Amino acid sequence: MGVNSEPAILAFDTSAAHCAAAVFAGGAVRQAIVEPMAKGQAERILGLCEEVLAALNLSYQDLTALAVGVGPGNFTGIRISVSAARGLALGLGIPAIPVSAFEMLRDPFGPAANAAELVVVEAPRGAAYAQQFRYGRPTDTPMMIDPEAPPRELQQDNMMVTGFRAEEIAKHFGATAHLPEIHNPAEQLVRMALWKLAAKHDIDTRPAPLYVRAPDAAPARDTPPKILT
């Protein structure tokens, strides 16, 4: 084995229009690859994972944990990665750590910072998803908001607003805005997973897709028309 240390984490994500994979081993992020793609993630993601491991002369058996992006994001893409992570974790007998899109926007070098933080992720049609955090952990379920008129119930004392349209939303609350710079989502994902593993946070949680609203592909709920005979 080319890199021999603890922990060794494989992280991957297909919640957006990409396949992303990263490996943390030997005390550092050794591989972090993002391949833009709108289709074909299901056929590509495991091959990409094998490639980033092979580049370090590692195998799945060398891993101590997995990490997976759980969204919110692309409905089908999230299911692809979550299903793969569940299957690998079961077969390898190691934890699969869920990392949300909200957590990926937070500072990976200070993940336990901020007593009051509102993290905002872009949503379709000009909307946004928002979730409150306290010292790196969510305090409530995420909700969909209008960035131009965020609900007053989200306001907290000494709050920082992080992410999508942070400056605009922060003005509504008299809060501080933070615009994160994510150069590589795969690296961001694995660093947040590393913090969770060290803090023993979500290591016993089975990954599940994080949806804030019903997917566009959901069946119609309208009452079917009566058939006249």
Residue frames relative to the residue before (quaternion, step in Angstrom):
aa qw qx qy qz dx dy dz
M 1.0000 0.0000 0.0000 0.0000 0.00 0.00 0.00
G 0.4371 -0.7459 0.4450 0.2336 3.59 -0.75 1.06
V 0.7786 0.1615 -0.0931 0.5992 3.59 1.08 -0.69
N 0.0260 -0.8277 0.5584 -0.0488 3.56 -0.60 1.14
S 0.4082 0.6791 -0.5204 0.3186 3.57 -0.24 1.26
E 0.3314 -0.7007 0.5863 0.2355 3.51 -1.36 0.14
P 0.6058 -0.2687 -0.7484 0.0278 1.58 -1.81 1.67
A 0.2571 -0.7044 0.6252 0.2164 3.52 -1.37 0.07
I 0.0296 -0.8320 0.5507 -0.0600 3.56 -0.46 1.25
L 0.1540 -0.7336 0.6552 0.0940 3.52 -1.06 0.88
A 0.0460 -0.8000 0.5982 -0.0091 3.58 -0.75 1.09
F 0.0685 0.8049 -0.5877 0.0459 3.58 -1.00 0.73
D 0.0868 -0.8033 0.5885 -0.0280 3.51 -1.21 0.66
T 0.0175 0.7735 -0.6335 0.0094 3.56 -1.08 0.82
S 0.3288 0.7901 -0.4669 0.2227 3.58 1.14 0.56
A 0.7245 0.2879 -0.2101 0.5900 3.58 1.31 -0.17
A 0.7071 -0.4480 0.3206 0.4433 3.60 -1.25 -0.22
H 0.6092 0.5037 -0.3815 0.4791 3.53 0.65 1.20
C 0.2556 -0.6478 0.6669 0.2652 3.46 -1.49 -0.02
A 0.0006 -0.8095 0.5854 -0.0457 3.57 -0.69 1.07
A 0.0660 0.7865 -0.6111 0.0607 3.56 -1.01 0.83
A 0.0022 -0.7930 0.6085 -0.0299 3.54 -1.08 0.76
V 0.1798 -0.7643 0.6105 0.1035 3.56 -1.24 0.55
F 0.1316 -0.7376 0.6576 0.0784 3.53 -1.04 0.93
A 0.2457 0.7471 -0.5821 0.2064 3.58 -0.70 1.09
G 0.8029 0.2493 -0.1851 0.5089 3.55 -1.12 0.56
G 0.6817 -0.5286 0.2802 0.4212 3.56 1.14 0.63
A 0.7660 0.2717 -0.1694 0.5574 3.60 1.22 0.20
V 0.5322 -0.5612 0.5073 0.3801 3.53 -1.34 0.26
R 0.1799 -0.8369 0.5134 0.0596 3.57 -0.40 1.24
Q 0.7812 0.0816 -0.0336 0.6180 3.56 1.17 -0.62
A 0.1271 0.7662 -0.6237 0.0880 3.59 -1.04 0.77
I 0.0806 0.8266 -0.5399 0.1369 3.54 -0.12 1.34
V 0.0597 -0.7710 0.6337 0.0207 3.55 -1.03 0.88
E 0.0860 -0.7903 0.6064 0.0165 3.56 -0.75 1.08
P 0.3344 -0.7474 0.5330 0.2133 3.63 -0.45 1.13
M 0.2567 0.7429 -0.5963 0.1631 3.56 -0.99 0.85
A 0.3483 -0.7434 0.5392 0.1879 3.54 -1.01 0.84
K 0.7801 0.1447 -0.0769 0.6038 3.57 1.21 -0.52
G 0.7337 0.4722 -0.3004 0.3854 3.54 -1.30 0.28
Q 0.3617 0.7555 -0.4886 0.2442 3.60 1.21 0.19
A 0.6305 0.5580 -0.3424 0.4170 3.58 1.00 -0.80
E 0.6981 0.4555 -0.2679 0.4830 3.58 1.04 -0.77
R 0.7397 0.4673 -0.2212 0.4308 3.58 1.11 -0.62
I 0.6254 0.6265 -0.3667 0.2863 3.60 0.87 -0.90
L 0.6923 0.4559 -0.3113 0.4647 3.63 0.81 -0.83
G 0.6130 0.5367 -0.3532 0.4600 3.59 1.06 -0.63
L 0.6420 0.5118 -0.3185 0.4738 3.58 1.02 -0.80
C 0.6311 0.5300 -0.3303 0.4601 3.59 0.99 -0.80
E 0.6619 0.4997 -0.3071 0.4666 3.57 0.93 -0.87
E 0.6510 0.5278 -0.3187 0.4429 3.58 1.03 -0.76
V 0.6822 0.4706 -0.3121 0.4645 3.61 0.89 -0.83
L 0.6247 0.5130 -0.3391 0.4812 3.59 1.12 -0.57
A 0.6709 0.5110 -0.2995 0.4462 3.57 0.88 -0.96
A 0.6037 0.5716 -0.3567 0.4261 3.59 1.08 -0.66
L 0.7289 0.3657 -0.2144 0.5375 3.58 1.24 -0.46
N 0.4495 -0.6929 0.4356 0.3580 3.55 1.33 0.15
L 0.4616 0.6470 -0.4581 0.3982 3.55 1.04 0.89
S 0.1960 -0.7406 0.6245 0.1523 3.54 -1.33 0.34
Y 0.6975 -0.4451 0.3337 0.4517 3.57 -1.25 0.14
Q 0.6379 0.5583 -0.3273 0.4174 3.58 1.05 -0.72
D 0.6266 0.5416 -0.3365 0.4481 3.61 1.23 -0.33
L 0.5793 0.6338 -0.3615 0.3633 3.59 1.23 -0.33
T 0.2899 -0.7381 0.5820 0.1802 3.54 -1.21 0.63
A 0.7983 -0.0004 0.0022 0.6022 3.58 1.23 -0.35
L 0.2700 -0.6977 0.6338 0.1963 3.50 -1.39 0.34
A 0.1013 -0.7548 0.6385 0.1110 3.55 -1.30 0.30
V 0.0496 -0.8147 0.5776 -0.0133 3.55 -0.98 0.81
G 0.4377 -0.6725 0.5348 0.2649 3.54 -1.10 0.78
V 0.1610 -0.8292 0.5333 0.0464 3.57 -0.72 1.09
G 0.6138 -0.5779 0.3470 0.4108 3.59 1.25 0.21
P 0.4583 0.0633 -0.8113 -0.3574 1.49 -2.40 -0.75
G 0.1792 0.7579 -0.6050 0.1654 3.50 -1.24 0.65
N 0.8096 -0.2017 0.1825 0.5202 3.52 -1.09 -0.77
F 0.5182 -0.6897 0.4139 0.2906 3.56 -0.68 1.15
T 0.7240 0.4273 -0.2486 0.4811 3.59 0.74 -1.05
G 0.6444 0.5491 -0.3243 0.4220 3.58 0.94 -0.86
I 0.6374 0.5247 -0.3318 0.4564 3.58 0.95 -0.83
R 0.6647 0.5155 -0.3071 0.4451 3.57 0.89 -0.92
I 0.6075 0.5685 -0.3528 0.4281 3.59 1.06 -0.73
S 0.7314 0.4304 -0.2456 0.4685 3.57 0.73 -1.04
V 0.6493 0.5201 -0.3311 0.4453 3.57 0.92 -0.84
S 0.6488 0.5099 -0.3204 0.4651 3.60 0.95 -0.82
A 0.6512 0.5094 -0.3130 0.4674 3.58 0.97 -0.85
A 0.6654 0.5075 -0.3083 0.4524 3.59 0.92 -0.88
R 0.6405 0.5225 -0.3286 0.4570 3.58 0.96 -0.80
G 0.6784 0.4990 -0.2932 0.4525 3.56 0.89 -0.95
L 0.6693 0.4922 -0.2994 0.4692 3.59 0.92 -0.91
A 0.6570 0.5186 -0.3185 0.4450 3.59 0.89 -0.90
L 0.6525 0.5093 -0.3133 0.4655 3.57 0.97 -0.84
G 0.7021 0.4778 -0.2762 0.4500 3.56 0.88 -0.92
L 0.7353 0.4169 -0.2243 0.4850 3.58 1.05 -0.78
G 0.3701 -0.7464 0.4783 0.2777 3.57 1.19 -0.38
I 0.5638 0.5665 -0.3969 0.4513 3.59 1.06 0.77
P 0.5844 -0.5940 0.4001 0.3815 3.62 -1.12 0.41
A 0.2030 -0.7155 0.6512 0.1511 3.52 -1.29 0.53
I 0.2054 -0.8266 0.5198 0.0658 3.55 -0.35 1.31
P 0.3025 -0.7548 0.5487 0.1940 3.62 -0.67 1.01
V 0.0464 -0.7696 0.6367 0.0154 3.57 -1.03 0.85
S 0.2871 -0.7893 0.5212 0.1514 3.57 -0.57 1.14
A 0.6443 -0.5011 0.4042 0.4128 3.54 -1.30 0.24
F 0.5928 0.5523 -0.3632 0.4601 3.59 1.14 -0.55
E 0.6816 0.4878 -0.2861 0.4643 3.57 0.89 -0.92
M 0.6370 0.5369 -0.3327 0.4419 3.58 1.06 -0.66
L 0.6426 0.5124 -0.3281 0.4656 3.59 1.20 -0.38
R 0.5917 0.5893 -0.3664 0.4103 3.58 1.21 -0.34
D 0.6347 -0.5500 0.3926 0.3749 3.54 -1.28 0.43
P 0.3226 -0.7829 0.4927 0.2009 3.65 -0.44 1.13
F 0.6780 0.4712 -0.2973 0.4794 3.59 1.21 -0.33
G 0.7636 0.1874 -0.1562 0.5979 3.57 1.33 -0.04
P 0.0760 0.8707 -0.4846 0.0359 3.58 0.89 0.89
A 0.6998 0.4478 -0.2866 0.4770 3.60 1.14 -0.45
A 0.4562 0.6964 -0.4424 0.3334 3.59 1.26 0.19
N 0.7929 0.3772 -0.2708 0.3947 3.53 -1.44 0.22
A 0.2912 -0.7738 0.5472 0.1305 3.52 -0.56 1.23
A 0.7847 0.1038 -0.0586 0.6083 3.58 1.18 -0.50
E 0.1692 0.7863 -0.5687 0.1726 3.56 -0.40 1.24
L 0.1613 -0.7507 0.6352 0.0837 3.52 -1.00 0.94
V 0.1239 -0.8022 0.5831 0.0343 3.57 -0.56 1.18
V 0.1303 -0.8233 0.5524 -0.0038 3.54 -0.76 1.12
V 0.1284 -0.7839 0.6071 0.0209 3.55 -0.89 1.05
E 0.5248 -0.6416 0.4579 0.3213 3.57 -1.00 0.80
A 0.1271 -0.7742 0.6182 0.0476 3.56 -1.04 0.87
P 0.6709 -0.5021 0.3440 0.4236 3.62 -1.20 0.26
R 0.8597 0.2104 -0.1398 0.4439 3.51 -1.38 0.42
G 0.7298 -0.4828 0.2388 0.4211 3.55 0.92 0.95
A 0.5443 0.6077 -0.4037 0.4141 3.59 1.25 0.03
A 0.2532 -0.7501 0.5860 0.1727 3.56 -1.31 -0.06
Y 0.3142 -0.6852 0.6161 0.2285 3.53 -1.31 0.43
A 0.0529 -0.8120 0.5813 -0.0019 3.59 -0.90 0.91
Q 0.0113 0.7855 -0.6183 0.0218 3.54 -1.10 0.77
Q 0.3743 -0.7339 0.5294 0.2027 3.55 -1.01 0.88
F 0.1026 -0.7851 0.6101 0.0290 3.55 -1.10 0.84
R 0.0902 -0.7491 0.6522 0.0731 3.53 -1.29 0.54
Y 0.8329 -0.1244 0.0148 0.5391 3.55 -0.55 1.22
G 0.7812 -0.3977 0.1685 0.4507 3.54 0.89 1.03
R 0.7118 0.4097 -0.2626 0.5065 3.57 1.23 -0.10
P 0.5003 -0.6672 0.4528 0.3153 3.60 -0.89 0.84
T 0.2539 -0.7827 0.5535 0.1286 3.55 -1.00 0.82
D 0.7844 0.1182 -0.0785 0.6038 3.58 1.28 -0.14
T 0.5944 -0.5469 0.4342 0.3989 3.56 -1.24 0.21
P 0.5446 -0.6255 0.4347 0.3511 3.62 -1.06 0.57
M 0.1376 -0.7766 0.6091 0.0831 3.54 -1.25 0.49
M 0.4522 -0.6365 0.5391 0.3159 3.53 -1.29 0.34
I 0.0412 -0.8091 0.5861 -0.0140 3.57 -0.92 0.95
D 0.4271 -0.6126 0.5855 0.3154 3.50 -1.39 0.18
P 0.3986 -0.7475 0.4666 0.2543 3.65 -0.45 1.11
E 0.6523 0.5145 -0.3203 0.4553 3.58 1.16 -0.50
A 0.7903 0.1238 -0.0739 0.5955 3.60 1.22 -0.34
P 0.0113 -0.8341 0.5514 -0.0095 3.62 0.53 1.12
P 0.5476 -0.6464 0.4124 0.3350 3.62 -0.94 0.79
R 0.5441 -0.6532 0.4267 0.3086 3.57 -0.96 0.90
E 0.5677 0.6228 -0.3855 0.3758 3.59 1.12 -0.50
L 0.6227 0.5534 -0.3402 0.4361 3.58 1.23 -0.33
Q 0.5298 0.6619 -0.4053 0.3418 3.59 1.19 -0.30
Q 0.0056 -0.7692 0.6385 -0.0240 3.54 -1.10 0.90
D 0.5813 -0.5698 0.4430 0.3758 3.56 -1.21 0.42
N 0.8521 0.0762 -0.0719 0.5128 3.57 -1.09 0.79
M 0.2757 0.8063 -0.4781 0.2129 3.56 1.05 0.83
M 0.2137 -0.7199 0.6437 0.1477 3.51 -1.26 0.64
V 0.1969 -0.7546 0.6152 0.1157 3.55 -1.00 0.88
T 0.0902 -0.8178 0.5680 -0.0198 3.55 -0.67 1.18
G 0.7673 0.4155 -0.2839 0.3975 3.54 -1.07 0.76
F 0.8651 -0.1313 0.1160 0.4699 3.51 -1.26 -0.73
R 0.8514 -0.0611 -0.0124 0.5208 3.58 -0.82 1.12
A 0.1385 0.8504 -0.4957 0.1098 3.55 1.14 0.77
E 0.6584 0.5218 -0.3280 0.4321 3.59 0.90 -0.87
E 0.6608 0.5125 -0.3007 0.4585 3.56 0.96 -0.90
I 0.6891 0.4716 -0.2821 0.4724 3.57 0.89 -0.93
A 0.6296 0.5537 -0.3357 0.4294 3.59 0.99 -0.82
K 0.6142 0.5680 -0.3501 0.4214 3.60 1.03 -0.73
H 0.6245 0.5521 -0.3424 0.4336 3.58 1.05 -0.69
F 0.7690 0.3546 -0.1669 0.5051 3.56 1.12 -0.71
G 0.4189 -0.6859 0.4820 0.3489 3.58 1.23 -0.15
A 0.4279 0.7204 -0.4279 0.3389 3.54 1.17 0.68
T 0.5443 -0.5799 0.4907 0.3558 3.53 -1.37 0.06
A 0.2695 -0.7698 0.5592 0.1483 3.58 -1.01 0.80
H 0.0721 -0.7690 0.6341 0.0368 3.54 -1.12 0.74
L 0.1361 -0.7864 0.6008 0.0466 3.55 -0.74 1.11
P 0.2339 -0.8118 0.5174 0.1362 3.61 -0.13 1.22
E 0.2642 -0.7297 0.6083 0.1667 3.54 -1.19 0.65
I 0.0410 -0.8003 0.5979 -0.0181 3.55 -0.39 1.25
H 0.1770 -0.8155 0.5464 0.0708 3.54 -0.30 1.27
N 0.7956 0.0457 -0.0016 0.6041 3.56 1.12 -0.65
P 0.3276 -0.7835 0.4889 0.1993 3.64 -0.28 1.19
A 0.6014 0.5615 -0.3707 0.4309 3.60 1.09 -0.57
E 0.6615 0.4893 -0.3026 0.4810 3.57 0.98 -0.82
Q 0.6258 0.5354 -0.3293 0.4618 3.58 1.01 -0.81
L 0.6480 0.5361 -0.3076 0.4451 3.55 0.96 -0.89
V 0.7119 0.4533 -0.2799 0.4575 3.57 0.77 -0.96
R 0.6360 0.5239 -0.3440 0.4501 3.62 1.03 -0.62
M 0.6493 0.4910 -0.3245 0.4817 3.59 0.99 -0.73
A 0.6309 0.5213 -0.3309 0.4698 3.58 1.06 -0.69
L 0.6152 0.5495 -0.3438 0.4487 3.57 1.04 -0.74
W 0.6514 0.5004 -0.3151 0.4753 3.59 0.98 -0.84
K 0.6512 0.5160 -0.3216 0.4542 3.58 0.93 -0.84
L 0.6450 0.5222 -0.3226 0.4551 3.55 0.99 -0.83
A 0.6716 0.4932 -0.2976 0.4660 3.59 0.91 -0.89
A 0.7163 0.4301 -0.2405 0.4942 3.59 1.06 -0.79
K 0.3578 -0.7460 0.4749 0.3000 3.57 1.35 -0.12
H 0.4105 0.6966 -0.4644 0.3613 3.53 1.05 0.90
D 0.8462 0.0553 -0.0987 0.5207 3.58 -0.71 1.16
I 0.4384 0.7094 -0.4716 0.2866 3.63 1.13 0.25
D 0.7121 0.3834 -0.2554 0.5298 3.59 1.22 -0.30
T 0.5274 0.6344 -0.3964 0.4029 3.55 1.32 0.21
R 0.3649 -0.7173 0.5472 0.2300 3.55 -0.79 0.99
P 0.4700 -0.6953 0.4501 0.3051 3.63 -0.65 1.02
A 0.0236 0.7736 -0.6321 0.0383 3.54 -1.08 0.81
P 0.5731 -0.5898 0.4285 0.3742 3.61 -1.04 0.65
L 0.2604 -0.7469 0.5932 0.1496 3.55 -1.03 0.85
Y 0.0127 0.8000 -0.5959 0.0686 3.55 -0.35 1.28
V 0.2708 -0.7593 0.5706 0.1566 3.56 -0.97 0.86
R 0.7817 0.0775 -0.0516 0.6167 3.57 1.16 -0.50
A 0.6390 -0.5142 0.3927 0.4160 3.55 -1.26 0.31
P 0.5151 -0.6508 0.4518 0.3271 3.62 -0.96 0.79
D 0.6247 -0.5620 0.3937 0.3726 3.54 -1.20 0.60
A 0.6797 0.5125 -0.2860 0.4400 3.56 1.14 -0.65
A 0.4127 0.7264 -0.4710 0.2831 3.61 1.24 0.02
P 0.5723 -0.5998 0.4249 0.3636 3.59 -1.05 0.67
A 0.5575 -0.6013 0.4519 0.3512 3.56 -1.11 0.65
R 0.3386 -0.7561 0.5292 0.1834 3.55 -1.06 0.81
D 0.4246 0.7155 -0.4664 0.3006 3.58 1.26 0.03
T 0.5377 -0.6104 0.4706 0.3420 3.54 -1.13 0.63
P 0.4478 -0.7023 0.4689 0.2940 3.62 -0.73 0.95
P 0.5547 -0.6211 0.4271 0.3523 3.57 -1.09 0.64
K 0.5077 -0.6301 0.4903 0.3238 3.54 -1.20 0.58
I 0.3165 -0.7397 0.5634 0.1875 3.56 -1.00 0.78
L 0.2721 -0.7828 0.5432 0.1346 3.52 -0.59 1.17
T 0.1072 -0.7952 0.5950 0.0473 3.57 -0.91 0.87
